[in-house]
Amino acid sequence: MKKRALVLLANGFEEVEAITPIDYLRRAGVEALSAAVGTGGALEVSGARGVTLKADLSVEAALAAEAPWDAVLCPGGLPGAEHLAASPEVTDLLRGAAASGAVIGAICAAPALVLYPLGLLRGKRYTCYPGLEARVTEARHSTEAVVVDGALVTSRAAGTAGLFAQALVEALAGPAAAAALAKSVLLSP
């Protein structure tokens, strides 16, 4: 059965951190969909740099989906990560995904602003945008570009989005798929 990943998009999201994982996951055969958060049911979401995307579904529809998500991903960007953190639907999706053992991915501001307040970093190794680690006390911070700790995948910023997406491909489709992806897009660490 094809793996399913959900990328959460709230107004002010960091475009590269959302689009790169969607693109790379789809290249690897993962069904990667985007969900609009906090838009009152509208599917158009504006990024931090003014790029507007039409999400595949609303966060409410994603929450009501019959099949579970194999991964739930949070791009950073401000105020996008703050909007994700304030959404009860995002909270429910992330808690449900974590409880089911799904992959949880977060990049840039999202590990500190979205995952940490929900307790999803507690006792884990993680990375985030430099300086935001000061907000996190019950986890082990790393300055690596990407950190994988079990089903948790975190990354630092827009410049690490390709490596973040590759780690997500590996978590969902396996090492061979991640290596093939890296070769096809000329991704090097």
Secondary structure as UniProt FT lines:
FT   STRAND          4..10
FT   TURN            11..12
FT   HELIX           15..27
FT   TURN            28..29
FT   STRAND          31..37
FT   TURN            40..41
FT   STRAND          44..47
FT   TURN            48..49
FT   STRAND          52..54
FT   STRAND          57..58
FT   HELIX           59..64
FT   STRAND          71..74
FT   TURN            78..79
FT   HELIX           80..86
FT   HELIX           88..100
FT   STRAND          103..107
FT   TURN            108..109
FT   HELIX           111..115
FT   HELIX           116..118
FT   TURN            119..123
FT   STRAND          125..126
FT   TURN            130..131
FT   HELIX           132..135
FT   STRAND          140..141
FT   STRAND          146..149
FT   TURN            150..151
FT   STRAND          152..155
FT   HELIX           158..160
FT   HELIX           161..173
FT   HELIX           175..185
//
